[in-house]
Amino acid sequence: MNKNISLKIHYGDKFLDFKIPEEQLLFVGEMQLIAKLENLIERLQRSFIKPVGCRSLDSLIKHKKKY
């Protein structure tokens, strides 16, 4: 006998209720609230100058310009 699991997810400003067969459900996760990012503009600018895992946006643009 296949058992259906009832789930509810937040979607926009509403919630969607649905059922899924238990054997097709991999996991159920929950969102955790995180702290608000302070100084968003400064953090974005800093990440453009010194990104994690790649060259800076400025160096990528200069490298592409071959006029």
CYANA upper distance limits for C-alpha pairs under 8 A (distance plus 0.5 A):
  2 ASN  CA     21 PRO  CA      7.09
  2 ASN  CA     22 GLU  CA      7.62
  2 ASN  CA     23 GLU  CA      8.32
  3 LYS  CA     21 PRO  CA      6.39
  3 LYS  CA     22 GLU  CA      6.13
  4 ASN  CA     19 LYS  CA      6.33
  4 ASN  CA     20 ILE  CA      5.78
  4 ASN  CA     21 PRO  CA      4.81
  4 ASN  CA     22 GLU  CA      5.89
  5 ILE  CA     19 LYS  CA      5.85
  5 ILE  CA     20 ILE  CA      5.87
  5 ILE  CA     21 PRO  CA      6.61
  5 ILE  CA     22 GLU  CA      6.19
  6 SER  CA     17 ASP  CA      7.69
  6 SER  CA     18 PHE  CA      6.31
  6 SER  CA     19 LYS  CA      4.92
  6 SER  CA     20 ILE  CA      7.21
  7 LEU  CA     17 ASP  CA      6.26
  7 LEU  CA     18 PHE  CA      5.97
  7 LEU  CA     19 LYS  CA      6.51
  7 LEU  CA     20 ILE  CA      8.28
  8 LYS  CA     15 PHE  CA      6.82
  8 LYS  CA     16 LEU  CA      5.92
  8 LYS  CA     17 ASP  CA      4.91
  8 LYS  CA     18 PHE  CA      6.93
  9 ILE  CA     15 PHE  CA      5.92
  9 ILE  CA     16 LEU  CA      5.79
  9 ILE  CA     17 ASP  CA      7.21
 10 HIS  CA     14 LYS  CA      6.49
 10 HIS  CA     15 PHE  CA      4.94
 10 HIS  CA     16 LEU  CA      6.92
 11 TYR  CA     15 PHE  CA      5.93
 11 TYR  CA     16 LEU  CA      7.02
 20 ILE  CA     24 GLN  CA      7.44
 20 ILE  CA     25 LEU  CA      7.42
 21 PRO  CA     25 LEU  CA      7.27
 39 ASN  CA     43 ARG  CA      6.70
 40 LEU  CA     44 LEU  CA      6.66
 41 ILE  CA     45 GLN  CA      6.69
 42 GLU  CA     46 ARG  CA      6.60
 43 ARG  CA     47 SER  CA      6.67
 44 LEU  CA     48 PHE  CA      6.85
 45 GLN  CA     49 ILE  CA      6.95
 46 ARG  CA     50 LYS  CA      6.51
 46 ARG  CA     51 PRO  CA      8.13
 47 SER  CA     51 PRO  CA      5.10
 47 SER  CA     52 VAL  CA      7.97
 48 PHE  CA     56 SER  CA      6.45
 48 PHE  CA     57 LEU  CA      6.17
 48 PHE  CA     58 ASP  CA      8.22
 49 ILE  CA     56 SER  CA      5.78
 49 ILE  CA     57 LEU  CA      7.21
 49 ILE  CA     58 ASP  CA      7.67
 50 LYS  CA     55 ARG  CA      7.89
 50 LYS  CA     56 SER  CA      6.07
 51 PRO  CA     55 ARG  CA      7.19
 51 PRO  CA     56 SER  CA      6.39
 55 ARG  CA     59 SER  CA      7.03
 55 ARG  CA     60 LEU  CA      7.16
 56 SER  CA     60 LEU  CA      6.86
 57 LEU  CA     61 ILE  CA      6.72
 58 ASP  CA     62 LYS  CA      6.72
 59 SER  CA     63 HIS  CA      6.49
 60 LEU  CA     64 LYS  CA      6.89
 61 ILE  CA     65 LYS  CA      6.92
